[in-house]
Amino acid sequence: MTAFRLDTLGRINRDRALRFTFDGVQYSGFEGDTIASALLASGGSVVGRSFKYHRPRGIWGVGVEEPNAFVDVSGSRSLVNARATTEPLVDGMVVRSVNASPTAANDRHAFIDRFARFIPSAFYYKTFMWPNWHAFEPRIRQMAGLGVVDPSVRSGLHADQVNESCDLLVVGGGPAGLVAALHAAEAGKSVILCDEGCEFGGSLLHRSAQIYGKAGEAWVDETVARLREFGVVLLPNTTAFGIYDHGLIALNQRNGSGGHDRLWRVRPGHTLLATGAIERPLPFANNDLPGILSAEAGLAYLRRFGVVVGRNVVVATNNGLADEVVAALSAEGVEVTTVDYRKGEQIVAARGRTRVEAVELGDGRTLNADAVLVSGGFTPTLHLYCQAKGKLRWDEGLQTFLAGDPVDRIAIAGAAAGHFDLRAVFASAGQALAAVGIASGAVPELTAAPVAYGIVAAWPKPKMKGRVWIDLQHDVTAKDVELAARENFVSVEHLKRYTTLGMAVDQGKTSNLNGLALMAELTGREIPQVGTTTYRPPFSPVPLTSLGGLRGGSLMNPPRRLALENEHRDDGAHMREYGGWLRPAWYGDEAEAVAVQREARKARETVALFDGSPLGKIEVQGPQAAAFMDFIYYNTMSTLKPGRCRYGFILSETGGVYDDGVLVRLEENRFIVSCSSSHVAGVYALLEEWRQDRFDRSQLFIHNATAESATLTVSGPYSRRLLEAMGLGVALDDESLPHMATAAGSFDGTPLRVTRVSFTGDRSYEISIRADRALPLWRTLKEKGRALDAVLIGVEALMVLRAEKGFIVIGKDSDGLTLPMDLGATAPLQKKSAEFIGRRSLFTEEAQRPDRRQLVGLEVLDGGGPLVTGAHGVERTAAGNRSLGYVTSSYFSPTLGRPIALGVIERGASRTGDVIDIQHLGNVRQARIVAPCALDPEGARLNA
Amino acid sequence: MQLFPCPFCGLRSETEFHFGGDMGNLRPDGTETDAATWSSYLFLRNNPKGRTSEVWMHLTCGEVFRLDRDTVTHVVEKSAALTVEAHQ
């Protein structure tokens, strides 16, 4: 055995040795060790360098309260800033100290500590300013931070998230939590019990007790087995880190085998906090030396890991809980000397260079020691209570904050409620359950001498000699607190932020109370008058992967997929996301620009096939449907005949064109609103809102059928021929089915709808059929289209075709402020008498201005390529250049053999023929303002 | 995460809902409404500290309804469908 590891004691498995390295040196431990316990067993003392001053630091605690021992791990696990006290040791771990180079023992930045007096708290508010603080930034960034992320590590997995509810959530699996969980389970309640440690038991794992005549540990094992039989959900390695609105509690369950943690969102009927208490350090000069540990931790290292922290140990305490520590160490042959604050003794300074060697007492004595265990009292862990807006109250007898008035549905038991004697702990569990209406069973029989806590105050005082450390992780001393007081940062929230006390990863678990006690003394206040800072989640660090869950990568905003996607891919489609849907952008092996031009040209020569399924199809029906449509649309729709379609705008209440699309009237009381594919959810919500808030919902019904139907577009001179060859049971002559009309038909027994509507400007039909029956229809279209030299076109080619006709795309040729009049639609404004969405906004001063930007076409004059989208129309005045608007869509037209463009230009509608400058990144070209429609303005191709 | 009571579905997570403005912000119809009134209807919200009545939409089922709650304590008082009674 090593000097520090005993042959006996501990819950480790001495039959299984584990090897690891720390800062390049080979060490060994046992199964069941944490990295910290293995390092302590090896006699290692310096495990890292402090954040600011690079002082040598050792292990302080045994759990999540640890401020010093953070390490980077590679080898069998990859971890950054792992907390050595809670990280289980795994064979083959390569452990490195953080914030130290090359090693913690020999750090090249250790010299910084000699300049400490020039870099107290908040020094950065007063320095690094001249000549320019950016000059210092890279170096400071390099020195800040602790561990180093290994960019080669990619996990690729997404964390689970679980939603759960229960009658009782018990946070903390020590004696109070175990008893409470057991009683609740016996009373028939559904229970979740979580503990942040790797096993249940809490203080019973290191403090001796005789329960029902058995060792405390045995009672723990039995109780856990009984809880399992009752079906209690047992969650070790799980931290309840936050409590949120309406009683939601979030838990992070650690994954022991290197995979992602799991998030639990729990809605318990009641919560019992059995979260224990955290020991405070004692204030004296150089109290940050390696080898100075929490007394409770010293006891835990002995009893849980068989490790003694030293051979010649001083135990300094201001309370009775350290008595067992003294007895336990002495029983193992350790030389123990007590410094008892209750008897007026105190430590004023620790001596040593990289490890404690002696302590100086207030009475002048010096005691040699190779380790010092300190107990400054215990602070109940009440974070969740405080997050739930509970107010703490000061307890003079216990010299700490306890929970004040109860918070609805939260009970507190055990050390968290200020009970440090085991009998009182068990009793408090029963009382807490009763307070939330759960019957409790009998308190377990104990054989144990009662513990007298009897704490005497040992807070840091003003003007203590030497450097007295308050916050180890952020290197904050008592002098820094005095500095804050001197500079009038006396509110506890200012104290925190000015000194950074309590702001590190440990969130002040071992430092907050000492800090505010000193501030109280400095400002002549009582501790409760200073108060505590606001408690916020998380209680301890939670990986971002837990919070992200499955929302990452392709699942972040999963695109919607076409029923025919595989078919398109087989046909060589290049897929791209449009308005949240994955759609063919173009087909084939050519470069995009070449393919798009080929598709757009061919579409006007023969017949184009296009998958338009994302097009919105929202059914509106009922006796009030026609009146509803008149209110929803800018245009008058009630005059639309059954079997006909009309293009219209839906405005927002501010008058802007929210969406455009064709309205189909199937019958007197049945309409189909087709809307832009990217706006379907918005339009549907808009329709529902007005249906319920203005109309009679029993006379009007809305159904979003968009995803149920595929919509296949057949467009071009041969489009009617192709449909005739399909045998759809629809009369296709132009008298029966004129442009902007709809008819019912079928394909292979499946009903479908054929609507003659055109986004290309050519004769065009949209076939809507059940999405799961679309494939045979599509395949037949392709098969019969072959004889007509049909072409598959993607979205990019369609964009060129519609631009040739001056058809706008909402959001591209318009924005949220574009009014229907800007797009040339003025009739409804003048003639429609029915009320409609946005109507009043069209009569504002702003809407009626004559110099508004209006939709125009732009003709290139210099024989060059297409204008750049976004290029501005520029007017040059004596006062400077002014933008008249900009290019919104711009393409090369294969049919016209020249560039075409759409744009919005000031007074554009009345400036047809004018030549204006178009400027982009300093490059100026000329363009003529023309009508938006560049091809076939009479619309003859619609019936060709 | 708060829980809101959809009149149709019952208690659901707040992430399923969409805020629809103050209850009682009645739409002034017609083209004669003065600009200040129309602007107030469009843009002004009360944002009270404490009890409030709001319109919310449950996106899952499409129900648009009235929700009475406290903006400080987050206590939810009740919800009601947008019938004539709810507007009172």
Interface residues (C-beta under 8 A of the other chain):
Chain A: Y244 D245 H246 L248 R265 R267 E653 T654 Y684 A685 E688 E689 Q692 D693 R694 I702 E835 R839 R840 S841 F843 T844 E845
Chain B: M1 Q2 L3 E14 H18 G20 R27 P28 D29 G30 T31 T33 A35 W38 Y41 L42 V55 M57 L59 G62 E63 V64 H74 V76 L82
